[in-house]
Amino acid sequence: MVGYWFEDFKKIKALLIIIILLIIPFILRQISLGDLEKAPTICIYKNITGRDCWGCGTSRAVISLLNFDFKQAYDFNKRIVIVFPLLVYLWFKWIFMNIKILLMKKNSTTTPS
């Protein structure tokens, strides 16, 4: 009995993860780059040294790419040509992994009478 509940819980969790992963790009497209540029940085390296780290500008670059502004994305962080394809790969991998969980059949063990 507990096994069936656990399998249902795993499927509900997988469905929620799929929904969240599919919504994330749409939410990121709604973020204004102007608001991001006005906000103070949370980068510890930049706050201490005053210089950009390798990751500075990645959030703005991803948002620019989602808005199909490739030049601005590259200007924000040149490493986005490596990071963004990896992020897309992981995004698809997590979606398909959870779809696989969602489509799994229930365990066919029978309970003794």
C-alpha positions in Angstrom: 0.0 0.0 0.0 2.8 2.4 0.9 4.6 1.6 -2.4 1.6 2.7 -4.4 1.4 6.0 -2.5 5.1 6.6 -3.0 4.9 5.9 -6.7 2.0 8.4 -7.0 4.0 11.0 -5.0 6.9 10.5 -7.4 4.7 11.1 -10.4 3.1 14.2 -8.9 6.5 15.5 -8.0 7.7 14.8 -11.6 4.7 16.6 -13.1 5.2 19.7 -10.9 8.9 19.8 -11.9 8.0 19.6 -15.6 5.5 22.4 -15.2 8.0 24.6 -13.4 10.7 23.9 -15.9 8.4 24.8 -18.8 7.3 28.0 -17.1 10.8 29.3 -16.2 11.7 30.6 -19.7 8.5 32.6 -19.9 9.1 34.1 -16.5 12.7 35.0 -17.4 11.5 36.7 -20.6 9.3 39.0 -18.5 12.3 40.3 -16.5 13.4 43.8 -17.6 17.1 44.1 -18.3 16.9 47.8 -17.2 15.8 46.6 -13.7 18.6 44.1 -13.5 21.2 46.7 -14.4 19.9 49.1 -11.8 19.9 46.5 -9.0 23.0 46.2 -6.9 25.2 43.2 -7.6 25.3 40.2 -5.3 28.6 38.9 -6.7 31.0 38.6 -3.7 34.1 38.8 -5.9 32.9 42.0 -7.6 31.9 43.5 -4.3 35.4 42.9 -2.8 37.6 43.6 -5.8 35.5 45.9 -7.9 36.2 43.7 -11.0 33.9 41.4 -12.9 34.2 37.6 -12.2 33.7 35.0 -15.0 30.0 34.7 -14.1 29.2 38.4 -14.0 26.6 39.2 -16.7 25.5 35.7 -17.2 21.9 36.3 -15.9 21.6 39.3 -18.1 23.0 37.4 -21.1 20.6 34.5 -20.6 17.7 36.9 -20.5 19.0 38.7 -23.6 19.2 35.3 -25.4 15.7 34.4 -24.4 14.6 37.7 -26.0 16.7 36.8 -29.1 19.2 39.7 -28.6 22.4 37.7 -29.4 24.8 40.7 -29.6 23.7 42.1 -26.3 24.0 38.7 -24.7 27.5 38.3 -26.0 28.4 41.8 -24.8 27.1 41.0 -21.3 29.2 37.8 -21.0 31.3 36.3 -23.8 31.2 32.9 -22.1 27.5 32.6 -22.8 28.3 30.8 -26.0 29.4 27.9 -23.8 27.1 28.3 -20.8 23.8 28.7 -22.6 24.0 25.5 -24.7 24.8 23.6 -21.5 21.9 25.2 -19.7 19.6 24.2 -22.6 20.9 20.6 -22.5 20.3 20.3 -18.8 16.9 21.9 -19.1 15.9 19.3 -21.7 17.5 16.5 -19.8 15.6 17.3 -16.6 12.3 17.6 -18.5 12.8 14.2 -20.3 14.0 12.6 -17.0 10.8 13.7 -15.3 8.6 12.6 -18.3 10.2 9.2 -18.0 9.2 9.1 -14.3 5.8 10.3 -15.2 5.3 7.5 -17.8 6.6 4.7 -15.6 4.1 2.0 -14.9 3.1 1.1 -11.4 4.9 -1.7 -9.7 2.9 -4.9 -10.5 3.5 -6.6 -7.2 0.3 -7.9 -5.5 -0.4 -7.8 -1.8 -1.0 -11.1 -0.1 -4.5 -11.8 1.0 
